[in-house]
């Protein structure tokens, strides 16, 4: 029996760069966060956040999408939608979504 190929980490598409910008102005903690500060907290180059805000970058891996959502203080699916055709809901998918709840920071 041939092993299944390893799946790459799921990607999420940013729904609305303007919404990200507005949420950065007032995060879940009530404070604003700059693109550079968000990039430091999420541990990505600041160009990644700039690219998301100006629409040049459309998607991010699950881990980064979760981290951005967490630092802003919103649920993952407020800002992001899963990339790809159909996304079956299985125990792994539900568990992955549960790993990145919004937190007030």
C-alpha distances in whole Angstrom, upper triangle without the diagonal:
4,6,9,12,15,18,21,24,26,29,32,35,38,40,44,45,48,47,46,49,51,49,49,53,53,50,49,52,54,54,53,51,51,48,48,49,46,44,45,44,40,40,39,42,45,44,41,43,46,43,42,46,47,44,42,39,38,35,33,30,30,32,35,35,35,38,40,40,41,44,45,45,43,40,37,37,41,40,37,34,31,30,27,27,27,26,24,26,24,24,23,26,28,28,28,31,33,32,35,38,41,44,47,48
4,6,9,12,15,18,21,23,26,29,32,36,38,41,42,46,45,43,46,48,46,47,50,50,47,47,49,52,52,51,48,48,45,45,46,43,41,42,41,37,37,36,39,42,41,38,40,42,40,39,43,43,40,39,36,34,31,30,27,27,29,32,32,33,35,37,38,38,41,43,43,41,38,35,35,39,38,34,32,28,27,25,25,25,24,23,25,23,24,22,24,27,27,26,30,31,31,33,36,39,42,45,46
4,6,9,12,15,18,20,23,26,29,33,35,38,39,43,42,40,43,45,43,43,47,47,44,43,46,49,48,47,45,45,42,42,42,39,37,38,37,34,33,33,35,38,38,35,37,40,37,36,40,41,38,37,33,32,29,27,24,24,25,28,29,29,31,34,34,35,38,39,39,38,35,32,32,36,35,31,29,25,25,23,23,23,22,21,22,20,21,19,21,24,23,23,26,28,27,30,33,36,38,42,42
4,6,9,12,15,16,20,23,26,29,31,35,36,39,38,37,40,42,40,40,44,44,41,41,43,46,46,44,42,42,39,39,40,37,35,36,35,31,31,31,33,36,35,32,34,37,34,33,37,38,35,33,30,28,25,24,21,21,23,26,26,26,29,31,31,32,35,36,36,35,32,28,29,32,31,28,26,22,21,19,19,19,18,17,19,17,18,16,18,21,21,20,23,25,25,27,30,33,36,39,40
4,6,9,13,14,17,21,23,27,29,33,33,37,36,34,37,40,38,38,42,42,39,39,42,44,44,42,39,39,36,37,37,34,32,33,33,29,29,28,30,33,32,29,31,34,31,30,34,35,32,30,27,26,23,21,18,19,21,23,24,25,27,29,29,30,33,34,35,33,30,27,27,31,30,26,24,20,19,17,18,19,18,18,20,18,19,17,18,22,21,20,23,25,24,26,29,32,34,38,38
4,6,9,12,15,18,21,25,27,30,31,35,34,32,35,37,35,35,39,39,36,36,38,41,40,39,36,36,33,33,34,31,29,30,29,25,25,24,27,30,29,26,28,31,28,27,31,32,30,28,25,24,20,19,15,16,17,20,21,21,23,25,26,27,29,31,32,30,27,24,25,28,27,24,22,18,17,16,18,18,17,17,18,17,18,14,16,19,18,17,20,22,21,22,26,29,31,34,35
4,6,8,11,15,18,21,24,27,28,31,30,28,31,34,32,32,36,36,33,33,35,38,37,36,33,33,30,31,31,28,26,28,27,23,23,22,25,27,27,23,25,28,26,24,28,29,27,25,22,20,17,16,12,13,15,17,18,18,21,23,23,24,27,28,29,27,24,21,21,25,23,20,18,15,14,13,15,15,13,14,16,15,16,12,13,17,16,14,17,20,19,20,23,26,28,32,32
4,6,9,12,15,19,21,24,25,28,27,25,28,31,29,29,33,33,30,31,33,35,35,33,30,30,27,27,28,25,23,24,24,20,20,19,21,24,23,20,22,25,22,21,25,26,23,22,19,17,14,12,9,10,12,14,15,16,18,20,21,22,24,26,26,25,22,19,20,23,21,18,17,13,12,12,15,16,14,16,17,16,17,14,14,17,16,14,16,19,18,18,22,24,26,30,30
4,6,10,13,16,19,22,22,26,24,22,25,28,26,26,29,30,27,27,29,31,31,30,27,27,24,25,25,22,20,22,21,17,17,16,19,22,21,18,19,22,20,19,22,24,22,21,17,16,12,10,6,7,8,11,11,12,14,16,17,18,20,22,23,21,19,15,17,20,18,15,14,11,11,12,15,15,13,15,15,15,16,12,11,15,14,11,13,16,14,15,18,20,23,26,26
4,7,10,13,16,19,20,23,22,20,24,26,24,24,28,28,25,25,28,30,30,29,26,26,24,25,25,21,20,22,21,17,18,17,20,22,21,18,19,22,19,17,21,22,20,20,16,14,10,9,6,6,9,11,10,11,14,15,16,17,20,21,21,19,17,13,14,17,15,12,11,7,7,9,12,12,10,12,13,14,15,11,10,13,13,10,11,15,14,14,17,19,22,25,25
4,7,10,13,16,16,20,19,17,20,23,21,21,25,26,23,24,27,28,28,26,24,24,21,22,23,19,18,21,20,16,17,15,18,19,18,15,16,18,16,14,17,19,16,16,12,10,6,5,4,5,9,9,8,11,13,13,14,16,18,19,20,18,16,12,12,15,13,9,9,6,5,8,12,13,11,14,15,16,18,15,12,15,16,12,12,16,15,14,17,18,21,24,24
4,7,9,12,13,17,15,14,17,19,18,19,22,22,20,21,24,25,25,24,22,22,19,21,21,18,17,20,19,15,17,16,18,18,18,14,14,17,15,12,15,17,14,15,11,8,5,5,6,6,9,9,7,9,12,12,12,14,16,16,17,15,13,9,9,11,9,6,5,4,5,9,12,13,11,14,15,17,18,16,13,15,16,12,12,15,15,13,15,16,19,22,22
4,6,9,10,14,13,12,15,17,17,18,21,22,20,21,24,25,25,23,21,21,18,21,21,18,17,21,20,17,19,17,18,18,17,13,13,15,13,10,12,14,11,12,9,6,4,7,9,10,13,11,9,12,14,12,13,16,17,16,18,15,14,11,10,11,8,5,5,6,6,9,12,14,13,17,18,20,22,19,16,18,19,16,15,18,18,16,18,18,21,23,24
4,6,7,10,9,8,12,14,13,14,17,18,17,18,22,22,22,19,18,18,15,18,19,15,16,19,18,16,18,16,17,16,15,12,11,13,11,7,9,11,9,11,9,6,6,8,11,11,14,11,8,11,13,11,11,14,15,14,16,13,13,10,9,9,6,5,7,9,10,13,16,17,16,20,20,22,24,22,18,19,21,17,16,19,19,16,17,16,19,21,21
4,7,9,8,9,12,13,13,15,17,18,17,19,22,22,22,20,19,19,17,21,21,18,19,22,21,19,21,19,21,19,18,16,14,15,14,10,11,13,10,13,12,8,9,12,14,14,17,15,11,14,16,13,12,16,17,15,16,13,13,11,9,8,6,5,7,10,11,14,16,17,16,20,20,23,24,23,19,20,22,19,17,20,20,17,18,17,20,21,22
4,5,5,7,9,10,11,13,15,16,16,18,21,21,20,18,17,17,16,19,20,17,18,22,21,19,21,19,20,18,17,15,13,13,12,9,9,10,9,12,12,9,11,13,17,17,19,16,13,16,17,14,13,17,17,14,16,14,14,13,12,10,7,8,10,14,14,17,19,20,20,23,24,27,28,26,23,23,25,22,20,22,23,19,20,18,21,21,22
4,5,5,6,9,10,11,13,15,15,18,20,20,19,16,15,14,12,16,17,14,15,19,19,17,19,17,17,15,14,12,10,10,9,6,5,7,6,10,10,9,11,13,16,17,18,15,13,16,16,13,13,16,16,13,16,15,16,14,14,12,9,10,13,16,16,19,22,23,23,26,26,29,30,28,25,25,26,23,21,24,23,20,20,19,21,21,21
4,5,5,6,9,10,11,13,14,17,19,18,17,15,14,14,13,17,18,16,17,20,20,19,22,20,20,17,17,15,12,12,12,10,7,9,9,13,13,13,15,17,20,20,21,18,16,18,18,15,14,18,17,14,16,15,17,16,15,13,10,13,15,19,19,23,25,26,25,29,29,31,32,31,27,27,29,26,23,25,25,22,22,19,21,21,21
4,5,5,6,8,10,11,12,14,17,16,16,14,14,14,14,17,18,15,17,20,19,18,21,20,20,18,18,16,13,14,14,11,9,12,12,15,15,14,15,16,19,19,20,17,14,16,16,13,12,15,15,11,13,11,13,13,12,9,7,11,14,17,18,22,24,24,24,26,26,29,30,28,25,25,26,23,20,22,23,19,18,16,18,18,19
4,6,5,6,9,10,10,13,15,15,14,12,11,11,10,14,14,11,13,16,15,14,17,16,17,15,15,13,10,11,12,8,7,10,11,14,13,12,13,14,16,16,17,14,11,13,13,9,9,12,12,9,11,10,12,12,12,10,7,10,13,16,18,21,24,25,23,26,26,28,29,27,24,24,24,22,19,21,21,17,17,14,16,16,16
4,6,5,7,9,10,13,15,14,13,10,10,9,9,13,13,11,13,16,16,16,18,17,17,14,15,14,10,10,12,9,7,10,11,14,14,14,16,16,19,20,20,16,15,16,16,12,12,15,13,10,13,13,16,15,16,13,11,14,17,20,21,25,27,28,27,30,30,32,32,30,27,27,28,25,23,24,24,20,20,17,18,17,17
4,5,5,7,9,12,14,12,12,9,10,11,12,15,15,14,16,19,18,18,21,20,20,18,18,17,14,14,16,13,10,13,15,18,18,17,18,19,22,22,22,19,17,18,17,14,13,15,14,10,12,12,15,16,16,13,11,15,18,21,23,26,29,29,28,31,30,32,33,31,28,28,29,26,23,25,24,21,20,16,17,16,17
4,5,5,6,8,11,10,10,8,9,11,11,15,14,12,15,17,16,15,19,18,20,17,18,17,13,14,16,13,11,15,16,19,18,17,18,18,20,19,19,16,14,15,14,11,10,12,10,7,9,9,12,13,14,10,10,13,17,20,22,25,28,28,26,29,28,30,30,29,25,25,25,23,20,21,21,17,16,13,14,13,13
4,5,6,9,11,10,8,6,5,7,8,11,10,9,12,14,13,13,16,16,17,14,16,15,11,12,15,12,10,14,16,18,17,17,18,17,20,19,19,16,14,15,13,10,10,12,9,6,9,11,14,14,16,13,12,15,19,21,23,27,29,30,28,31,30,32,32,30,27,27,27,24,22,22,22,18,17,14,14,13,12
4,6,10,11,9,7,4,6,8,10,13,12,11,15,17,16,17,20,19,20,17,18,18,14,15,17,15,13,16,18,20,20,20,21,21,24,23,22,19,18,18,17,14,14,15,12,9,12,13,17,18,19,16,15,18,22,25,26,30,33,33,31,34,33,35,35,33,30,30,30,27,25,26,25,21,20,16,16,14,14
4,7,8,5,5,5,8,10,13,15,14,13,16,18,16,17,20,21,22,19,21,20,16,18,20,18,15,19,20,23,22,22,22,22,24,23,22,20,18,18,17,14,13,13,11,8,9,11,15,17,18,15,14,18,22,25,27,30,33,33,31,33,32,34,33,32,29,28,28,26,23,24,23,20,18,14,14,11,11
4,5,5,6,6,7,11,12,15,13,11,15,16,14,14,18,19,20,18,20,19,15,17,20,17,16,19,20,23,22,21,21,20,22,20,19,17,15,15,13,11,10,10,8,5,6,8,12,14,16,13,13,16,20,23,25,29,31,31,29,31,29,31,30,29,26,25,25,23,20,20,20,16,14,11,10,8,8
4,5,7,9,11,14,16,18,15,13,17,18,15,16,19,21,23,21,23,21,18,21,22,20,19,22,23,26,24,23,22,21,22,20,19,18,16,14,13,12,10,9,8,6,4,7,11,13,15,13,14,17,20,23,25,29,31,31,28,30,28,29,28,27,25,23,23,21,19,18,18,14,12,8,7,5,7
4,6,8,10,14,16,18,15,14,17,17,15,16,20,21,23,21,24,23,20,22,24,22,21,24,26,28,26,26,25,24,25,23,21,20,19,17,15,14,13,11,9,8,7,11,14,17,19,17,17,20,24,26,29,32,35,34,32,33,31,32,31,30,28,26,26,24,22,21,20,17,15,11,9,5,5
4,7,10,13,16,18,15,15,19,19,17,19,22,23,24,22,25,24,20,22,24,22,20,23,25,28,27,26,26,25,27,25,24,22,20,19,18,16,15,14,12,10,9,12,16,18,20,17,18,21,25,27,30,34,36,36,33,35,33,35,34,33,30,29,28,27,24,24,23,20,18,14,12,9,9
4,7,10,13,15,12,12,16,16,15,17,20,21,22,19,22,21,18,19,22,20,18,22,24,26,25,25,25,24,26,25,23,21,20,19,17,15,15,14,11,9,11,14,17,19,21,19,18,21,25,28,30,34,36,36,34,36,34,36,35,34,31,30,30,28,25,25,24,20,19,15,13,10,9
4,7,10,12,10,10,14,14,13,15,18,18,19,16,19,18,15,16,19,17,15,18,21,23,22,23,23,22,24,23,22,19,18,18,16,13,14,14,11,9,11,14,17,19,21,18,17,20,24,26,28,32,35,35,33,35,34,36,35,33,31,30,30,27,25,25,24,21,20,16,15,12,11
4,7,8,6,6,10,11,10,12,14,15,15,13,15,15,12,13,16,15,13,16,19,20,19,20,20,19,21,21,19,16,16,16,14,11,12,13,9,8,11,14,17,18,20,18,16,19,22,25,26,30,33,34,32,34,33,34,34,32,29,29,28,26,24,24,23,19,19,16,15,13,11
4,5,5,6,8,10,11,12,14,13,13,10,12,13,10,10,14,13,11,14,17,18,17,19,20,19,21,22,20,17,17,18,15,12,14,15,11,11,14,16,19,19,21,19,17,19,23,25,26,30,33,34,32,35,34,36,35,33,31,31,30,27,26,27,25,21,21,19,18,16,14
4,6,5,6,9,10,10,12,11,10,7,9,9,6,7,10,10,9,11,14,15,14,16,16,16,18,19,18,14,14,16,14,11,13,15,12,11,15,16,19,18,20,19,16,17,21,23,23,27,30,32,30,33,32,34,34,31,29,29,29,26,24,26,24,20,21,19,19,18,16
4,5,5,6,9,10,10,9,8,5,9,10,8,9,12,12,12,14,17,17,16,18,18,17,19,20,18,15,16,17,14,12,15,16,13,13,17,19,21,20,23,22,19,20,24,25,26,29,33,34,32,35,34,36,35,32,30,31,30,27,26,27,25,21,23,20,20,19,17
4,5,5,6,9,10,10,10,8,12,12,10,12,15,14,14,17,19,20,18,20,20,18,19,20,18,15,16,16,13,11,14,14,10,11,15,17,20,19,22,21,18,20,24,25,26,30,33,34,32,35,34,35,34,31,29,30,28,25,24,25,23,20,20,18,17,16,13
4,5,5,6,8,9,10,8,11,10,8,10,13,12,12,15,17,17,16,17,16,14,16,16,14,11,12,13,9,7,10,11,7,8,12,14,16,16,18,17,15,16,20,21,23,26,30,30,28,31,30,31,30,28,26,26,25,22,21,22,19,16,17,15,15,14,12
4,5,5,6,5,6,5,8,7,6,9,11,11,12,15,16,16,14,16,15,13,14,16,13,10,12,13,10,8,12,13,10,12,15,17,18,17,20,19,16,17,20,21,22,25,29,30,28,31,30,31,30,28,26,27,25,22,21,23,20,17,19,17,17,17,15
4,6,5,7,8,7,11,11,10,13,15,15,16,18,20,20,18,20,18,16,17,17,15,12,14,15,11,11,14,14,11,13,16,18,20,19,22,22,19,20,23,24,25,28,32,33,30,33,32,33,32,29,27,28,26,23,23,24,21,18,20,18,17,17,15
4,5,8,10,10,14,13,11,14,16,16,16,20,21,21,19,20,18,15,16,16,13,11,13,12,8,9,11,10,8,11,13,15,17,16,20,19,17,18,22,23,24,27,31,31,29,31,30,30,29,26,25,25,23,21,20,20,18,15,16,15,14,14,11
4,6,9,10,12,10,10,13,15,13,15,18,19,19,16,17,15,12,12,12,9,7,9,9,6,6,10,9,8,11,13,15,16,14,17,18,15,16,19,19,20,24,27,28,25,27,27,27,26,23,22,22,21,18,17,18,15,13,15,14,14,15,13
4,7,9,11,10,11,14,15,15,17,19,20,19,16,18,16,13,13,14,11,9,12,12,9,10,13,13,11,14,17,18,19,18,21,21,18,18,21,21,22,25,29,30,27,29,29,29,28,25,24,25,23,20,20,21,18,16,18,18,18,18,16
4,6,8,7,8,11,12,12,14,16,17,16,13,15,13,11,12,13,11,8,11,13,10,10,14,14,13,15,18,19,20,18,20,21,18,17,20,20,20,23,27,28,26,29,29,29,29,25,24,25,24,20,21,22,19,17,20,19,20,20,18
4,5,6,7,9,10,12,13,15,16,14,13,15,15,13,14,16,15,11,14,16,14,13,17,17,16,17,20,21,23,20,23,23,19,19,22,22,22,25,29,30,29,31,32,32,32,29,27,29,28,24,24,26,23,21,23,22,23,23,21
4,5,5,6,9,10,11,12,14,13,12,15,15,14,16,18,16,13,15,17,14,12,16,17,15,16,19,20,22,20,22,22,18,19,22,23,23,26,30,31,30,33,33,34,34,31,29,30,29,25,25,27,24,21,23,22,22,22,20
4,5,5,6,8,10,10,12,10,9,13,13,13,16,18,17,14,15,18,16,14,17,19,17,18,21,22,23,21,23,22,19,19,21,22,21,24,28,30,29,32,32,34,34,31,29,30,30,26,26,28,26,23,25,24,24,25,23
4,5,5,6,9,10,10,9,7,10,10,9,12,14,14,10,11,14,13,11,14,17,15,16,19,19,20,18,19,19,15,15,18,18,18,21,24,26,25,28,29,30,30,27,25,27,26,23,22,24,22,20,22,21,22,23,21
4,5,5,6,9,10,10,8,11,11,10,13,15,14,11,11,14,12,9,12,14,13,13,16,17,18,16,18,17,13,14,17,18,18,22,25,27,25,29,29,30,31,28,25,26,26,23,22,24,22,19,20,19,20,20,19
4,5,5,6,8,8,8,11,13,13,16,18,18,14,14,17,16,13,16,18,16,15,19,19,21,19,20,19,16,16,19,21,20,24,27,29,28,31,31,33,34,31,28,30,30,26,25,27,25,22,24,22,23,23,21
4,5,5,6,5,5,8,10,11,14,17,17,14,14,17,16,14,16,19,18,17,20,20,21,19,20,19,15,15,17,19,18,21,24,26,25,29,30,32,32,30,27,29,29,25,24,27,25,22,24,23,24,25,24
4,6,5,6,5,6,8,9,13,15,15,12,11,14,14,11,13,16,15,14,17,17,18,15,16,15,11,11,14,16,15,18,22,23,23,26,27,29,30,27,24,25,26,22,21,24,23,19,21,19,21,22,21
4,6,8,8,9,11,13,16,18,18,15,13,16,16,12,14,17,16,14,17,17,18,17,17,15,12,13,16,18,18,22,24,26,25,29,29,31,32,30,27,28,28,25,23,26,25,21,22,20,22,22,21
4,6,8,9,12,14,18,20,21,17,16,20,19,16,18,21,19,18,21,20,22,20,20,18,15,16,18,20,19,22,25,27,27,30,31,33,35,32,29,30,31,28,26,29,28,25,26,24,25,25,25
4,5,6,10,12,16,18,20,16,15,19,19,16,17,21,20,18,21,20,21,18,18,17,13,13,15,17,16,19,21,24,24,27,28,31,32,30,27,28,29,26,24,27,27,24,25,23,26,26,26
4,6,10,12,16,18,20,16,16,20,20,17,19,22,21,20,24,22,23,20,20,20,16,15,17,18,16,19,22,24,24,28,29,32,33,30,27,29,30,26,25,29,27,25,26,25,27,28,28
4,6,8,12,15,16,13,12,16,16,14,16,19,19,18,21,20,20,17,18,18,14,13,14,15,13,16,19,22,21,25,26,28,29,27,24,26,26,23,22,25,24,21,23,23,25,26,25
4,7,11,13,15,13,11,15,16,14,15,19,19,18,20,19,18,15,15,15,12,10,11,12,10,13,16,18,18,22,23,25,27,24,21,23,24,21,20,23,22,20,22,21,24,25,25
4,7,9,12,10,8,12,13,12,13,16,17,17,19,17,16,13,13,14,11,8,9,9,8,11,15,16,16,19,20,22,23,21,18,20,21,17,16,20,19,17,19,19,22,24,24
4,6,8,6,6,9,10,10,12,14,15,16,18,16,15,12,13,15,11,9,10,10,9,13,16,18,16,19,20,21,22,19,16,19,19,15,15,18,16,14,17,17,20,22,22
4,6,6,6,9,10,11,12,14,16,17,18,17,16,12,14,16,13,11,11,10,10,12,16,17,15,17,18,19,19,16,14,16,16,12,13,16,14,13,16,17,19,22,22
4,6,5,6,9,10,11,12,14,15,16,15,13,9,11,14,12,10,10,9,10,13,16,16,13,16,15,16,16,13,11,13,12,8,9,12,10,9,13,14,17,20,20
4,6,5,6,9,10,10,12,14,15,15,13,10,13,15,14,12,13,12,14,17,20,20,17,19,18,18,18,14,13,14,13,9,10,12,10,8,12,13,15,18,18
4,5,5,6,9,10,11,12,14,14,13,10,13,15,12,11,13,13,14,17,21,21,19,21,20,21,21,18,16,17,16,13,13,15,12,10,13,13,15,17,17
4,6,5,6,9,10,11,12,11,10,7,9,11,8,7,10,10,12,15,18,19,16,19,18,20,20,17,15,16,15,12,11,13,12,9,11,12,14,16,16
4,6,5,6,9,10,10,9,8,6,9,11,10,9,11,12,14,17,20,20,17,19,18,19,18,15,13,14,13,10,8,10,8,5,8,9,11,14,14
4,5,5,6,9,10,10,10,9,12,13,12,12,15,15,17,20,24,24,21,23,21,22,21,19,17,17,16,13,12,13,10,7,10,9,10,12,12
4,5,5,6,8,9,10,8,12,11,9,10,13,15,17,20,23,24,21,24,23,24,23,21,19,19,18,15,14,15,13,10,11,10,11,12,12
4,6,5,6,5,6,5,9,8,7,9,12,14,16,20,23,22,20,22,21,22,22,20,17,17,17,14,12,13,12,8,8,7,9,10,11
4,5,5,6,7,8,11,11,11,12,15,17,19,23,25,25,22,24,22,23,22,20,18,17,16,14,12,12,10,7,7,5,6,8,8
4,5,8,10,11,14,13,12,14,18,19,21,25,28,28,25,27,25,26,25,23,21,21,20,17,16,16,14,10,10,8,7,8,6
4,6,9,10,13,11,10,13,16,19,21,25,27,27,25,27,25,27,26,25,22,21,21,19,16,17,16,12,11,8,8,8,8
4,7,9,12,10,11,13,17,19,22,25,28,27,24,26,24,25,25,23,21,19,19,17,15,14,14,10,9,5,5,5,7
4,6,8,7,8,10,13,16,19,22,25,24,21,23,21,23,22,21,18,17,17,16,13,13,13,10,8,5,7,8,11
4,6,6,8,9,11,13,17,20,22,21,18,19,17,19,19,18,15,13,14,13,9,10,11,8,6,5,8,11,13
4,6,6,6,8,10,13,16,19,18,15,17,15,17,17,16,13,12,13,11,8,10,10,7,7,7,11,14,15
4,5,5,6,8,12,15,16,16,13,15,14,17,17,16,13,12,14,12,9,11,13,10,10,10,14,16,18
4,6,8,11,14,18,19,19,17,19,18,20,21,20,17,16,18,16,12,14,15,12,11,10,13,15,17
4,7,10,13,16,18,18,17,20,19,21,22,21,17,17,19,16,13,16,16,13,13,11,14,16,17
4,7,9,13,15,15,13,16,16,19,20,18,15,15,17,14,12,15,15,12,13,13,16,18,20
4,6,9,11,11,10,13,14,16,18,17,13,14,16,14,11,15,16,14,15,16,19,21,23
4,7,9,9,7,11,11,14,16,14,10,13,14,12,11,14,15,14,16,17,21,23,25
4,7,9,8,12,14,16,18,16,13,16,17,14,14,18,18,17,19,20,24,26,27
4,6,7,11,13,16,18,16,14,17,19,16,16,20,20,20,22,24,27,30,31
4,7,10,13,15,18,17,15,17,20,18,18,22,23,22,24,26,29,32,34
4,6,9,12,16,15,12,15,18,16,16,19,21,21,23,25,28,31,33
4,6,9,12,11,9,11,14,13,12,16,17,18,19,22,25,28,30
4,6,10,10,8,10,13,13,13,16,17,19,20,23,26,29,31
4,7,8,6,7,10,11,10,13,15,16,17,20,24,27,29
4,5,5,6,9,10,11,12,14,17,18,21,24,28,30
4,6,5,6,9,10,11,12,15,16,20,23,26,28
4,6,5,6,9,10,11,13,16,19,22,25,27
4,5,5,6,9,10,12,14,17,20,24,25
4,5,5,6,9,11,12,15,18,22,24
4,5,5,6,9,11,15,17,21,23
4,5,5,7,10,13,16,20,21
4,5,6,7,11,14,17,19
4,6,6,10,12,16,18
4,6,10,11,15,16
4,7,9,12,14
4,6,10,12
4,7,9
4,6
4
